[in-house]
C-alpha cells in the first residue's frame, strides 16, 4: 500500500506506467476501486492510497467500490469474498 501524500508525482507516474499501481483506495473509508473511478478522483490526496492488486487491498481490510466495481462489490456484500 502506497500513500499518495508520501510519494512524489514523478514517482507516482513511473509506478503507474510500469504497472506497479493498479487500484486506488480511500484510507478512511476502507474502499478501493479502479484508478479511473469518478468517486475515487474526488477524494483528498491525504486519504488516497494505491495498491498493486485486489488481493493486496483486501488483505489490508479494504472493500470493493460499489460504483466502479459493481460485481466485486455485490460479491463482497453477499459474503462471497
C-alpha positions as a printed NumPy array, in Angstrom:
array([[  0.   ,   0.   ,   0.   ],
       [  1.384,   3.373,  -1.041],
       [  0.032,   6.557,   0.493],
       [ -0.465,   9.307,  -2.089],
       [  0.794,  12.138,   0.105],
       [  4.057,  10.262,   0.76 ],
       [  5.034,   9.767,  -2.885],
       [  6.229,  12.354,  -5.395],
       [  4.242,  12.961,  -8.572],
       [  7.121,  11.756, -10.77 ],
       [  7.49 ,   8.55 ,  -8.739],
       [  3.719,   8.004,  -8.924],
       [  3.705,   8.423, -12.724],
       [  6.602,   5.99 , -13.017],
       [  4.806,   3.336, -10.936],
       [  1.599,   3.822, -12.947],
       [  3.476,   3.486, -16.231],
       [  5.265,   0.328, -15.054],
       [  2.009,  -1.26 , -13.853],
       [  3.078,  -1.335, -10.197],
       [ -0.115,   0.529,  -9.231],
       [ -3.45 ,  -0.842, -10.465],
       [ -6.018,   0.251,  -7.863],
       [ -6.669,   3.241,  -5.633],
       [ -8.429,   3.434,  -2.307],
       [ -9.739,   5.696,   0.406],
       [ -7.817,   5.067,   3.611],
       [-10.507,   6.483,   5.906],
       [-13.46 ,   4.665,   4.322],
       [-11.506,   1.456,   3.576],
       [-12.821,   1.306,  -0.014],
       [-10.736,   0.501,  -3.11 ],
       [-11.535,   0.793,  -6.795],
       [-10.2  ,   1.364, -10.28 ],
       [ -7.939,   4.313, -10.982],
       [-10.445,   5.9  , -13.364],
       [-13.393,   5.81 , -10.919],
       [-15.117,   9.184, -10.68 ],
       [-15.713,   8.652,  -6.949],
       [-12.03 ,   7.971,  -6.363],
       [-10.917,  11.03 ,  -8.294],
       [-12.802,  13.289,  -5.866],
       [-11.109,  12.099,  -2.68 ],
       [ -8.492,  14.147,  -0.877],
       [ -4.848,  13.347,  -1.545],
       [ -4.16 ,  12.614,   2.142],
       [ -6.886,   9.914,   2.134],
       [ -5.801,   8.231,  -1.126],
       [ -3.738,   5.057,  -1.165],
       [ -2.624,   2.823,  -4.028],
       [ -2.474,  -0.96 ,  -4.411],
       [ -0.827,  -3.29 ,  -6.894],
       [ -3.695,  -5.806,  -6.781],
       [ -7.191,  -6.544,  -5.483],
       [ -5.656,  -9.143,  -3.206],
       [ -3.378,  -6.569,  -1.563],
       [ -6.321,  -4.219,  -0.986],
       [ -8.429,  -6.982,   0.569],
       [ -5.514,  -8.067,   2.777],
       [ -5.404,  -4.532,   4.187],
       [ -9.122,  -4.679,   5.016],
       [-10.499,  -2.635,   2.097],
       [-13.78 ,  -3.47 ,   0.346],
       [-14.571,  -3.024,  -3.383],
       [-16.168,   0.217,  -4.606],
       [-19.875,  -0.083,  -5.351],
       [-19.578,   2.442,  -8.182],
       [-16.75 ,   1.152, -10.4  ],
       [-16.543,  -2.494,  -9.238],
       [-20.211,  -3.461,  -9.045],
       [-19.746,  -7.23 ,  -9.407],
       [-16.948,  -7.42 ,  -6.836],
       [-18.955,  -5.179,  -4.508],
       [-22.041,  -7.419,  -4.765],
       [-19.898, -10.496,  -4.099],
       [-18.371,  -8.758,  -1.054],
       [-21.805,  -7.657,   0.162],
       [-23.159, -11.205,  -0.165],
       [-20.163, -12.603,   1.73 ],
       [-18.63 , -14.348,  -1.263],
       [-15.271, -12.572,  -0.899]])
